[in-house]
Amino acid sequence: MTVNFIIAAAFFIATLLFIYGLKRMASPVTAPSGIRVAGWGMVLAVAASFLYAFDVREAAADNLGMNLFLALVALGIGVGWAWRSGKKVAMTGMPQMVALYNGMGGGAAAAIAAVELYSGNAQHYGFAVTVLALLGGLIGAVALSGSIVAWAKLDGRLNKTIRFGAQQLVNGGLLAFAVLLSIYVLAVGDGGTPDMAITLFFLVSLVLGILLTTPIGGADMPVVISLYNAFTGLAVAFEGFVLQNPAMIIAGTVVGSAGTLLTFLMAKAMNRSVSNVIFSNFGAEDDGGSDIEGSMKSVEASDAAINMYYGSRVIIVPGYGLAVAQAQHKLYEFVKLLQKQGVDVSFAIHPVAGRMPGHMNVLLAEAGIPYDIIHDLEDINEEFPLADAALVIGANDVVNPAARSNTSSPIYGMPILNVDQAQQAFVVKRGQGKGYSGVENELFFADNTSMVYGDAQKVMVEMIEAIKSLG
């Protein structure tokens, strides 16, 4: 049995584990085991990669020991950092961690492209391989720098969108320059591309990623994260072809296709195109709402809790504010008290709730809330008129009626959860400020809406105490 056969078999098994793991991730019930299965697939793929050391060219044998040492050091640093960050990250930090990991994947693909282009290996193997190396390098570099900007925005290190005149024209010029540099590399071919041209190619790609992401507002971050995830997958797949590594090709293709599909689904959930997300100014501060009729009315948490306790049906809409307050466990305790009273309780999840795809589903699963009472927008939206009360915790744009009625609103046309159609709506919010997108919410001014001001954790404690006091 040759080394090459063992490597090929290991990559084949790893690929099967990737696909099977992804399949299990489709359900919240089986997702944890799916992650473990895919993880073992990655362990097998990495281990198999080290077997290449037994089949290296004679010219590379002199540096084999040092290269293996550096690879093991890099692997140790990566595993240690990922293990530590994964253990300590809070649920509110999950979106920025995902954004950062997306960027690292894109950066790894770009690094492979750089090695293959600087060494001349890509050019040596012909036109097609060079094209794939350049495409992977461009997309990977954009995903790296763009994801870092997304991480900085989500982590509060970059608190504003950055725009300037003719920014899209500049971005188009940078992309054109990167294409011209690619053509130059292809034209030179195996004759030896100057290192300066390759360096400039990667610098332009990194700057392009930064300038593409800085104008995008916070409300679009879930779509942006998903888009860069797709970019990373495509870059890895392209570099898999360059290295003739089937595991990279298949894993990258799966991630790229899944990320692309998710990006389009989320953009559709906002009734916008992906190009509109990237090139529009949505998420800038909005002055709308000053002419909204009515006023915000506040109630005590105890009054809201008693109202829901004596109702027959309650629909709860979780948002990022729930994650910030880490109130999901107290919320479930409150839900169980309502259910004990005979109240029919359901959860309604908007596709872009939170700051990354599936953020709210993960948050509720962490608290142990049963999956069968958690429903997507299209499954529960028609049931809001039948609800005695709707409880909104930290959500904003996904429940804003302006998306249906105000043609001048930046979110007009976006499907929303029909909270305003419930008999009574209670909105838990820390203050009277606008949401993450900067758009004023008409729901807060509606006649059937009452605001419950305060940190979600404290509010839920007060609601629990109010119900327990009823005996």
C-alpha angles and dihedrals in degrees: 000000000000127000091243091055091051091049092049092048092049092050091049092052091045090053091052090050091050092052095043091047091051090050091055091048088066090081126053089220095058099027096098092055090044090057091051092048092050089045092056088049089057091048089053093047092050092047091049090052090063089060088072085078088076092057104043127137117264091243091060096045094088091062096038096102094050092045092052090048092051091047092052092047091050091047091050093050092048095048092045094048093045093047093049096044093044092052097047102037115113122220089255089056095051096091094053091045090053090048091051093048090049088055093049091055091050091046091052090053091048090049091054089050091050093051092048093046098043091048092047092234093123093049090046092057093054147256099309095051091047091051091052092047091052094046092049091046093051096045093041093050092048090049091049099051094035092051091049089055090048089050091050091051094048093045093052094246092115107038102178142046114253117217135161137178117288091007093148089050089053091049090050090050092051092050091049090049091051089051091050090051089050090052089050091052090049092047093052090047117165091350092093121274113226111253090229092064092051092046091050090049092058094042091053090048092052092049090048091056091052095048092046092055106037095072094051115104127229095255090066096050096103089057092044092052090050092047094052089047087058090047091053092050092050092047091051091049092051092049089047088063090049092053093036088234111152094194091058092045095051097038091047092048092050093048092043095049094043091048092048092050092047091048092054092045092052093046088051089051087059092044090238137111123247089244089055090053092052100039105031130086096236110145096042118127109284126206093199118119099054088104096047111128120235132027139259114268120200131205134184118264090240093057092050091049094051091048091055092042091061095043126094100223133027128180117199123205113197123202142173091284088067090056093047091054093042086225099142094105093050089046091056090049088054091047092053090053090053092047091050087057089053098257115150104232125190135171123225119205124194115210092240099037112135123009103293136032111286093005095138094044090055091046094053093043089055089060092049096246109166115257094224093069093050113091136182123237097261092050099051108024095095091054098064093088087058094053121099089208141006119205116205116192116191097329123128126157095034090064099038111124089204086083088069103036113021110077091186093057117105089229096050111140096022112131109245138186107265096233091143089065094063117101090247131007125203117193120197108206135156094226146340096276126121124265129263092282093053093239119134113240116231091197091072091062097046121119093238095049126094123186121224105198121206146067109313093233093055093042092054091049089053091048092050092049091048092055094044089052089062088071 
